Amino acid sequence: MDAANRFESRTTYRLLRGEYLAGLVISAWLLVAHWDQVRWPVAVGLFLYIDLIGYVPGALAHRRAGRGRVPRVYYVLYNTMHSWLTAGAVVGLWAWWSGWEWALLAVPLHLCGDRGLLGNFLKPFSVPFEPAPHPAFASFEAAVDAAGGPGAETVSGDGRTARPAGSRA
C-alpha cells in the first residue's frame, strides 16, 4: 500500500497481520509472565470496553437491519474505540490516575488480536459493518491480479494464491 494505492495485496495484508500477531504474542507473554501481578478485574475491563462501546452496538444494529446498512455513528464508534490513538489515551489516563500496571497490556492484546487473529482493521463507511466481500472490491482485486505486473498475485479456482514465476510480493 502507498499513498496512491490505498489497498493491500493478499501478501502485504498477511504480512501486516503477522506483525500484529507478534504484538499479540508479546502482550500475552508479558501478561502470563506477570500473572500474579495483574489486577485481573482491571485487565478484563480494559479488554472488554473496546468492544462493549465500539463493536457490540454496531453488531446489534447490523443484525436488526437484516444485515443491511447501519448508521455511520456505529462505524465512528468502532473506529474510535479500535484506534491506537484512543487506546493510548485510555492507557495514559489510566496510568496517570491509577499508575502503571500489567493489566494495561489488555488493551494492546485486544487490538493486536483483532488485527492479527481476526484481520479486522478500521471500518470504512463503504463496506458492510460485518465483514463481507464488497462486489466492487472483488472485481477490482481480480482486475489487478489479472493485470499481472511485478509480484502480481492470482487466485486459482481452488482458492490458492499464485504468483508468476520469478516474482516476489
Backbone hydrogen bonds, N-H to C=O, Kabsch-Sander energy under -0.5 kcal/mol:
donor,donor_aa,acceptor,acceptor_aa,energy
2,D,5,N,-1.6
5,N,2,D,-0.5
7,F,5,N,-1.9
13,Y,9,S,-2.4
14,R,10,R,-2.0
15,L,11,T,-2.4
16,L,12,T,-2.4
17,R,13,Y,-2.4
18,G,14,R,-2.2
19,E,15,L,-1.8
20,Y,16,L,-1.7
21,L,17,R,-2.3
22,A,18,G,-1.9
23,G,19,E,-1.7
24,L,20,Y,-2.4
25,V,21,L,-2.7
26,I,22,A,-2.4
27,S,23,G,-2.5
28,A,24,L,-2.8
29,W,25,V,-2.8
30,L,26,I,-2.5
31,L,27,S,-2.1
32,V,28,A,-2.6
33,A,29,W,-2.9
34,H,30,L,-1.3
35,W,32,V,-1.5
37,Q,34,H,-2.4
38,V,34,H,-0.7
38,V,35,W,-1.1
40,W,38,V,-1.2
43,A,39,R,-2.3
44,V,40,W,-2.8
45,G,41,P,-2.2
46,L,42,V,-2.8
47,F,43,A,-2.0
48,L,44,V,-2.5
49,Y,45,G,-2.4
50,I,46,L,-0.5
51,D,48,L,-0.6
52,L,48,L,-2.7
53,I,49,Y,-2.0
54,G,50,I,-2.2
55,Y,51,D,-1.7
56,V,51,D,-3.1
59,A,55,Y,-2.7
60,L,56,V,-2.6
61,A,57,P,-2.2
62,H,58,G,-2.6
63,R,59,A,-2.1
64,R,60,L,-2.6
65,A,61,A,-2.0
66,G,63,R,-1.5
67,R,62,H,-2.5
68,G,65,A,-0.7
74,Y,71,P,-1.5
75,Y,71,P,-0.6
75,Y,72,R,-0.5
76,V,72,R,-2.4
77,L,73,V,-2.6
78,Y,74,Y,-2.4
79,N,75,Y,-3.1
80,T,76,V,-2.6
81,M,77,L,-2.5
82,H,78,Y,-2.0
83,S,80,T,-1.0
87,A,83,S,-2.4
88,G,84,W,-2.6
89,A,85,L,-2.0
90,V,86,T,-2.7
91,V,87,A,-2.8
92,G,88,G,-2.7
93,L,89,A,-2.8
94,W,90,V,-2.7
95,A,91,V,-2.8
96,W,92,G,-2.2
97,W,93,L,-2.6
98,S,94,W,-3.8
99,G,94,W,-0.8
99,G,95,A,-1.3
104,L,101,E,-1.5
105,L,102,W,-2.0
106,A,103,A,-2.1
107,V,104,L,-1.5
109,L,105,L,-2.1
110,H,106,A,-2.1
111,L,107,V,-2.3
112,C,108,P,-2.8
113,G,109,L,-1.9
114,D,110,H,-2.7
115,R,111,L,-2.1
116,G,112,C,-3.2
117,L,113,G,-1.7
118,L,113,G,-1.7
120,N,114,D,-2.6
121,F,119,G,-0.6
127,V,124,P,-1.4
138,A,134,H,-2.6
139,S,135,P,-2.2
140,F,136,A,-2.4
141,E,137,F,-3.3
142,A,138,A,-2.1
143,A,139,S,-2.4
144,V,140,F,-2.7
145,D,141,E,-2.6
146,A,142,A,-2.5
147,A,143,A,-1.7
148,G,144,V,-0.5
148,G,145,D,-1.0
152,A,149,G,-2.2
154,T,162,A,-3.2
156,S,154,T,-0.5
156,S,160,R,-2.6
159,G,156,S,-2.2
162,A,154,T,-3.3
167,S,164,P,-2.0
